[in-house]
């Protein structure tokens, strides 16, 4: 099955995150548990049977589509390397999915987060507030945040260098309030010897699970929203910018999206707000 080479391909050529690499490998292994045969004997009908079995098991379309993407990547490499004569995944289409509007926090909740919560005046308090401000003011992903290094902050030019998916670089402008958070935090971590910006109390690089815990804890104080993850703060960042007049292409660049289609989902949230304002404001809105 050449899984070791597939792993190297995902990590070194596709530049996928460790989590994505693990998921793709698991998906391919799962297919070959379902299909007990030679690699070159796989055809599109076998893949369709597997997909049907996944649907019958109750798996959602979005999860099945991820598995289809895994199989496509595997057979693309297999064809390139000559392990197979043809690529059976080319005939497999992604399943249609319902578009879900991204959840986000209101501006009132975000004001409460930074005005009503009393962050402790020590390393942990400065770090935690800085992390929350980072998500809300820059829209970075969790993986991007934990990989930030001190020298990625250019406080003289008020910019932040971020390495996104596939190690693609983007520069995000930052506000003075975020620079102040940076300086306050650096005051408490000045004796810690690490190139990474966000650290644990033991001077180790932070990790996604820890960041999730921090975000969930503080947002749980000011919001009853079920989902309180860093990714919701990313949605909040984009939605609030759009509501206040930012152009969709600008938001696309700030978020590091490859396609405008990924960013346009936020226009639905703003459209719903526009509808409510229109109905409330127009003289015939209550008819």
QUISULQUI-V810033 format. One record per backbone hydrogen bond with DSSP energy under -0.5 kcal/mol. NH is the residue of the N-H (numbers start at 1). CO is the residue of the C=O. Records with the same first field share a line. If there is no record, write none. Layout:
NH: CO  CO
This chain:
6: 2
7: 3
8: 4
9: 5
10: 6
11: 7
12: 8
13: 8  9
14: 9
16: 10
21: 17
22: 18
23: 19
24: 20
25: 21
26: 22
27: 23
28: 24
29: 25
30: 26
31: 27
32: 28
33: 29
34: 30
35: 31
36: 34
37: 35
41: 38
42: 39
46: 43
47: 43
48: 44
49: 45
50: 46
51: 47
52: 48
53: 49
54: 50
55: 51
56: 52
57: 53
58: 55
59: 54
63: 60
64: 60
65: 61
66: 62
67: 63
68: 64
69: 65
70: 66
71: 67
72: 68
73: 69
74: 70
75: 71
76: 72
77: 73
78: 74
79: 75
80: 76
81: 77
82: 78  79
83: 78
84: 78
88: 86
90: 87
91: 88
92: 89
93: 91
100: 98
110: 106
111: 107
112: 108
113: 109
114: 110
115: 111
116: 112
117: 112
119: 117
122: 120
126: 122
127: 123
128: 124
129: 125
130: 126
131: 127
132: 128
133: 129
134: 130
135: 131
136: 132
137: 133
138: 134
139: 134  135
140: 134
145: 141
146: 142
147: 143
148: 145
150: 195
152: 149
153: 150
154: 152  159
155: 153
157: 154
158: 154
159: 154
160: 172
161: 152
162: 160  170
164: 162  168
166: 15
167: 164
168: 165
170: 162
172: 160  170
174: 158
178: 175
179: 175
180: 176
181: 177
182: 178
183: 179
184: 180
185: 181
186: 182
187: 183
188: 184  185
189: 185
192: 189
194: 192
197: 148
199: 197
200: 204
203: 200
206: 198
210: 207
211: 207
212: 208
213: 209
214: 210
215: 211
216: 212
217: 213
218: 214
219: 215
220: 216
221: 217  218
222: 218
223: 219
228: 226
232: 229
233: 229
234: 230
235: 231
236: 232
237: 233
238: 234
239: 235
240: 236
241: 237
242: 238
243: 239
244: 240
245: 242
246: 241
251: 247
252: 248
253: 249
254: 250
255: 251
256: 252
257: 252
262: 259
263: 259  260
264: 260
266: 263
267: 264
268: 264  265
269: 265
270: 266
271: 267
272: 268
273: 269
274: 270
275: 271
276: 272
277: 273
278: 274
279: 275
280: 276
281: 277
282: 278
285: 282
287: 284
